[in-house]
Each structure stands twice: as C-alpha cells, then as structure tokens.
C-alpha cells in the first residue's frame, strides 16, 4: 500500500470533513459531496467503498461503516503505477484495479457479471443522457455481452450457454488495453513513500 | 509557389516539361477546335491565348505533376516503406528544379511565403485540428504546452546565442551579423514543423501519446515562433542599441496576446461554424463548404489581426469537430473527411516538392561551412537537452511517465520544415544583410531533418522498440468500461475533494451536455450523439455493410437478391425466353437456394459453374431485370441533390432494420415466449443433424421443416409489410426491393406444395431483406447460418439478432452467442 504521507494527511482531513469528525463514514455521508450528484453511477461507486471484497474483509456483503484505513484501502486502488515496480507488480496492480471494477459490476458477489447485472450497469452509465432510452441501453449491454462472449469463449457449441463474465474473462476482455491513464488518479502520485497499512 | 517571372523562356520550358508529363498544352488547344482552318480574315475562330490561362494552367500542371509523382512513388512498395514520401518529394523537387534550371537558367518556380501561408498551410493545419483526438490532446495539454512554449524559446535562445558565441570566436569568418540577427535566425529555425512532423510520424506509427506530444508541440509552437520572429525582426529593424527593456516586456505581453487571441478567434469561429451547420438541413449539398470556408476565415481573421493563425485554425477544428460531425449528414461528413484529407495531403505534397525546387537557385546559395554545420549540430543537441530537461520536470507531475526512449524519439522527431523556410524567405534583405546565408542554412537544415532524420527515424523506432500504436477495432466493452472509469475517477476526485483532470473533464462534459450541445447541435443529433451509441451504430453498420459487400463480392445475386431470381422465373417477363431454359434455370436455382442454407460455399461454386453453362440470354434477362431500377436511377441528375445510390440505401435500410429488430427482439425476450423456445430447440436439433450428416436425409426433417416454414412465413408477412410500406416513398431503389419481396410473398402464399421450394424461398427473402430481421423473435437463425458465408466467424457476430437470456444464470438452452457460432442451421427457413 503506497500512498504518500502528505496525501494521507490531506485525505484524512477530507475524511473528517465527510464524516463530520466521526471515526467512521457511513453511506449517508457521501450525500454531502455535491459534485457527486451528477454522477450517473454514484450509487455503485459509493457502494464500492463499502464492499467487503474491496475492503478485503470477506467474499461478499457490505460494510455498515468504514474507517479511515478502509477509506485509504479503497483510495489505494487508484494509485498510479510506480516506475520502480517490476513487471509482476505492475501486472498485480493492474489486476487489482480491474478487480475493483469487476466487483462494481458484479453486484451479487457471485463471481460473474451476468447479463442482468451488465444491463443494469449500462443503463446507469447511460442514464446521464436523457435521449438514450432504456431499450437502447439494454441492446448495447446485450451487444457488449455478446462481444464479451465471443472474446472469451470463441466458438461455442450450440447448446453452450454463456452465463456471465467471470473475472478471468474480464481480464481477457481487457487484454492489450492500456489502463495506465484510465484507473489512476494523479494526486495520489506525489512523492510516494511506503505506507504499510 | 508558381510563376514569379514566367514569361518568354519560362513557359517554353514549362511546355517541354508538360510535354513529358501531361501532354502539350499548345497541341491541346489546337485539338479542341477541329474546324480551325477555314477561318475568316479579321475574325479568328481559333486564337491561342497562353497568357490568358497561364497562371492557373501552370498551377494545375504542377499539382498534376506532384500527384503523378505520388502515384509513381507508390508503385514501388519497397521504396515508400523505407523512404518517407516527404523525402522522395524533396528529391523529386530537386530533380525538377534542376531540369527547370538547365532549360532556363532562371529559378522560375519557388515556394513563396504568400502561397505557403495562405493556401498550402491552412488545409494541413485544419486537417490536423479537425481530426485531432481531443481527449488525448487535452489530456496531454500541459505537457504539450510546456514543450511548445518553453521548448521553443529554449531552442531559439540557445541556438542563436551559441551561434553568436562561435561567430565571436571568429570561426565563421567575416559576416555582417549582429546578436539580434542570430537570435532572429534562432527563432525561425527553432520551431518544430507540423507539416514535416505529420508527414514523417504518420508513417512511423509510434504510440499515440508520443505522437500527440510531438505533433501537438509542432502545432502550438506557432504562436511562439510568430512572436519571436516578429519581435526579433522589429528589433533588427530598430537596431540593437535602441532596444529597451520596455520592448522586451512588450514582446512577452504580445506572446500572450498572440497565442490567446489566436485561440480565441479559433474558438469563436468554431462556435459560429457549429451554429451554422445546425441549420443546413435543406442545403445539404453545400454543407461541407461551410466547414472549409469558415475555418479558413478564422485563419485569415487572425492573420489580419496579426494573431497566431495556426492556433486559430487548429482550435477552430478542434472545437467544432464534435458539433459539426453531429450536425451534418453522413454524406457531408464523408465529403468533409475526404476533401480535407485530399487538400491536406495535396498541399503537403506540393510543399515538399517545391521545397526541393526552390533549392535549385544558385542566387540564394551562400555557403559557410562553419555556420551550416554548427547550426545542424546546435539544433540537434539543444533539442535533445531541452527535451531531457523538460521531461525531467514533467515526469514529476505526469501520470504516464515519458521514458528514455520516448525522449530519444521526441528529440529526434524535432523536424524543421517549410514554416522555417517560408519565414526565412520573408526576411528583408536590406535589414538582414546575410539573408542568403540564412536561407541556404535553413534549406540545409530542412533537408537534413526531413530526409536524413525522416529516413532513419523508422529504423530507430524499431531498434529502440518504442511502443507502437495499434489499430484496434472499437469495442463496445472497452467503451463501456472506459465510460465507467471516467465516472469512477471523477467520483474519486469529488470524494477526496481534489480538483484534477477528471474533475475538470467531468464538469466540462456536464456543461457541454447541458448548454453547449443544446445550442450547437440539432435536436435529432443530440439524441443520437453518445459515443457509446455511436460505437454501437458503427459496429452494426460495419457488419451490415460487410455482410452485403461480401455477398456482392462473391458475385452472387443469389446471396442478396437471389429470391428475386426465383421470383423472376415466375414473374411475367416481357422478354420472351425459351421455356426450356426457364425450366432449367428455375430448377437449378431452386435447388441451389435450398442449399444455400446448408453451405454457401459449395452453393457458390455450383452457382458459378451453372452460370458458365447457363444460357447467356436468360442470364442477361435476369440481370437486366434485376438492375433495371438502378440504371434508371442513375439518369437522374440534379445539382442540388445527391441521390444516394442504391447500395447506400440498402446499407442504410439494412442498418435500420437491424437496429429496430434488435430492439424488438429484446422486448420479446422479456415476455416469455415458449413457442419460440420450442422452435429454437427444433432448430438446434435440426441444425445439429444437418451438420452431422447433411447428405443423409433425416426422417424428422421433412416433417418439421415445412411446418416451420409456414409459421415463419406468416410472421414474415407481418413484419415485412410494415417497414416496406413506410419506406416506399423514400426511393425507387427500395420500392424495387419492396416489390420483389411482395412478389415473393404473394407467390408463396399462392400455395407452396414443394417442401424444397418453400424453404429456399424463405431463405431468399430473408437473405435479401436482411435476414437478421427475420422471423421469430428468439428463433431467428443467424444470417450466417442461412447463407453461411465462409468468413471469419467474428465478422458477423454482431449482426445476428441477440438472444440473450434474461435470466441471469439460468440454464436457458439458447446461448447468447449462438448466432455467432451457429453452424448451418436453417434448412427450414
């Protein structure tokens, strides 16, 4: 876990601000972030903060409240790749980031993104645009699912059923796609020092 | 670029040139008037008016020469893969210039700054701006700006000062140059040239971040170049001793005015352009014109206000692209795209060729070994140092680090080009005494960077294993996840209370959606304008088109239009045909089409062989009938309307249907549909059987299939009638399509007693009227299955109607990707 000390202090201040000087944050506290309101998938993102899988506290379920350490754990998913990391670590880092996204999609924690879940996410994603109807969002999700199936399974037997995207499949979909800029937050990159949590 | 003093010998020579390359103008002129000899005294029927057409004629000829040269280069793939085109063009220019010189002993054609800045540069820069990957550009804007501003100033200062230092040491001999002249020279030679960079980097394909940094720098450094150039030029005019501190401050202020002002002009014109294209619905044909005219006006306006014209037109392109692309029709968008590319690439070609030609003029050449060599050394070395220093600073803030190899490529990619040349030619000889030395040095520098560095950068990139850009097909998943990431990141920034890139982007896109788009986009465009939806559309369209194209390519009318062939046999032809032929044809066709379902490839082979043996008369008749409506269509001419061709219409039609059908099928998946499921099971069984032993008749098959056919046909009727009706008024092409379909249906309903016949017909109808539109909501067999194009399975996967189960993990027998992977299945269709 590497987040810089300055950053930690800053995040701690923010944490306190959000929690109202309490040691833990509850879901409702996030409502006080005004800019979040316009975010179409805010519910999912806030949920991710309380997801036990992301907090490494269990295979499923949601935490009621999170401490500052948990808050940092979540934030650390977004740390940039360090130059000093070797290839294995980079790969590990990438996997973690993708796992975070995967968990956000897989809302019932069964290790698969089912069509229903995927549709749900896509609908939310596109809900920002009032001109896109639910139906189109669904068809897009369906199309994406088919694409995923074709990437992951390739030729399928006629009676084979693609039940959903597993994490392995998810990695396959992301193969060859750079997430260097996509899953990193710049400010977490100042003078990285070791911070073991 | 042309005709500075083209009189007398000038055009004689051109004639000689033209003779070799484009035919003799004089001869042409005569040929055009056949009855020339019986002319009456006093009034000449034919007059030869060379001077009348001289200028445009020469321009046109040069363009032709340059374009022909481009064709010639590409005849040999080997040459163009090793040598960049720009280098080849310069060499060609040198050769042509040599010929001109040999014939004339006057350098008649040179690249003049006016032509360059007013006519050749704008299209290139506009092209760059209009197709700028905005997200990438703004994501790296800080880096780009640093390189463009600090980097250029650094290059100019160090090069100028170092040269001056060496001059003071006496190494260059006796020159009438002061410090300011050196700085002036440094400022014009410092800027990396967009034209050269584009020309070389487009062939190298480095990764996009690296490309955008080098290219963005070359575009944005224009403001710096302009300011530095103007400042030092006026300083030189003033004389060194009269320059005060106030002037220097003014210079710095003018930098901000020039750059920000240029940008502002560009943005304003972009706004205007977007607004105008919102209202061009009824003048589609001149729609593309607006894009060019208004952007060009932005260039001229900022030039008029002595702001940075390049910045203006770049930002005009960058800002308007989103709205313009949404507003104008698809055809106009294509027109804009191609015209822009054509103009840009043409201008680029001419620039490089004339750079070569301009070099052949002994009058401008003044050699000073020390000066020339040292300039070359200094610009390379200081560029490298500058890049390393700036990158060191930048890497502390950048998320994606610029590694050492990136820095090498960036230093090495600092090509100088025509901008420097045009600027140096602009110098006033009275003020700058050693103008000729500057000109010749600039030419050497340009040639060196474009030819030598251009030639070696590709091997260098390969040797260093620079990350290359890969061209991927857009993927729906990627786009969706990318969107999710965007939102997550901006949320994280919101939550942690920091203002970063994502925060700004998020706020901007909200602002854009709420206000800008509402003002600048058509209402209809606002609806469909979502990137993800676009990708979805694109993929769909691509599939549909490739599907149709594949059919056409295979040369089979049967593929897409075969149903009509079948029809034809039953339709009353006005052309009399021998009945025997008819019988045989129909028989063969029928047999074939029923096979279609099984194996398109073998069918095609068979069809081809049939074609060979078939009576040609019959075939002609068939084809005539098929293509007739198209031919009629083509006779229509209107200046104000471009009638889309049949193909286009059909592509569109297919696309619309796909979309509609998809949506429909989702609706139906929601409702439970047992019947379809049953049918699907039947399908599968049959399919499997068919596959296993397509030759061995299965007992069940004949029983089941006709039954299916009937139900399906009914549905067909229902489904087809509606869209067909609505679209009929649109065009003749579709009407034709509709008619045939109806014919087919009428025919089938008349009573089909032949189980072999009916499936084939259905398949036909489905194939010509896009198959994925076909019958049962869930039971739709993929068009692949129906016509089994031997093609990569991935190719058509998206076409097939989606039959995803709504149950999340349910054991629905119908796998989602079945359409893609489905083997030939639909005998009964």
Interface residues (C-beta under 8 A of the other chain):
Chain A: X10 X11 X14 X17 X18 X30 X33 X35 X36 X38 X39 X40 X41 X42 X45 X75 X78 X80 X83 X101 X104 X110 X112 X114 X115 X116 X117 X121 X122 X125 X126 X128 X129 X131 X132 X135 X136 X138 X139 X140 X141 X142 X143 X144 X145 X146 X147 X148 X149 X150 X151 X153 X155 X156 X157 X158 X159 X160 X161 X162 X163 X164 X173 X174 X176 X177 X179 X180 X181 X182 X183 X184 X185 X186 X187 X189
Chain B: X139 X397 X399 X400 X401 X470 X472 X475 X476 X477 X478 X480 X481 X482 X483 X484 X485 X486 X487 X488 X489 X490 X491 X492 X493 X494 X495 X496 X497 X498 X500 X501 X502 X503 X506 X507 X510 X513 X526 X527 X528 X529 X530 X532 X533 X536 X539 X659 X662 X663 X666 X667 X684 X687 X688 X793 X794 X797 X798 X802 X804 X805 X806 X807 X808 X809 X811 X812 X813 X814 X815 X816 X817 X818 X820 X821 X822 X823
